[in-house]
Each structure stands twice: as structure tokens, then as C-alpha cells.
Amino acid sequence: MNKEVRCYIESLPEESKKKLLELREIILETLPLSQELINYNILAYTLIKDGKREEQIMIGGFKHHVGLYPHPTTINYFEHELKAYTYSKGSIQFSTKDELPKQLIKQMILYRKSLVNP
């Protein structure tokens, strides 16, 4: 974890920090070769080596939730499975009070990766 990433995580409220670290672990478990960086002032993970914005999945921590930004195509594809969550065209919010849907998150990551690197 580089200094910039560490500083971002440390700046979060405790509940958000804990949930973001869980989400980070899911991503790194699913994408073990991913590069971790800061993009748009949140954490980003490359889907391919040196991946740019369209080739990244991003996550962010907020007071009462963590956000996952997998790309609109991924949200459209999984929309029927996201009904229990607050989501929009480009993001999904997971409450800091609830368990993360680990398998669903992994499926979304792998789906997005398959579109970027078929």
C-alpha cells in the first residue's frame, strides 16, 4: 500500500475505514495483479496493467457507506441483483452497517474485467 492510498484510508471515519478495507480485500483477492492508486480522489484498481480510467474499478469511503464504481455497463448487467442497494448509473452504495455481498462484488469485478480484457 503506497503512502497516498494509506493517507486516504486513514482519513476516513472508523466504520467507513473498516468497510472500505473489506472491499479493498475483495478486489485484491479477485484481481491479485491489480495496481492500486488514487484516481478522482478515491481508490482505483486497474483491470489490466497500467489501466486508465475506463480500465479501472474504483472505491470510496463516506460517512455512512462505501461506494463501488465498477462502470455503468456492469451496473446495467447486474441491475436485477442490486435492488437491495442504493445505486445509480455509475455507483453502488453499501452501508457501513451491513455485510458486503462478497460474491456479487467478485462477479461484477470479473464481468468488468472480461469486457476490458476479453
Secondary structure as GFF3:
##gff-version 3
##sequence-region A 1 118
A	DSSP	alpha_helix	3	10	.	.	.	ID=ss1
A	DSSP	alpha_helix	14	30	.	.	.	ID=ss2
A	DSSP	beta_strand	36	39	.	.	.	ID=ss3
A	DSSP	beta_strand	42	46	.	.	.	ID=ss4
A	DSSP	three_ten_helix	53	55	.	.	.	ID=ss5
A	DSSP	beta_strand	56	61	.	.	.	ID=ss6
A	DSSP	beta_strand	65	69	.	.	.	ID=ss7
A	DSSP	alpha_helix	72	78	.	.	.	ID=ss8
A	DSSP	three_ten_helix	79	81	.	.	.	ID=ss9
A	DSSP	beta_strand	86	87	.	.	.	ID=ss10
A	DSSP	beta_strand	92	95	.	.	.	ID=ss11
A	DSSP	alpha_helix	102	116	.	.	.	ID=ss12
###
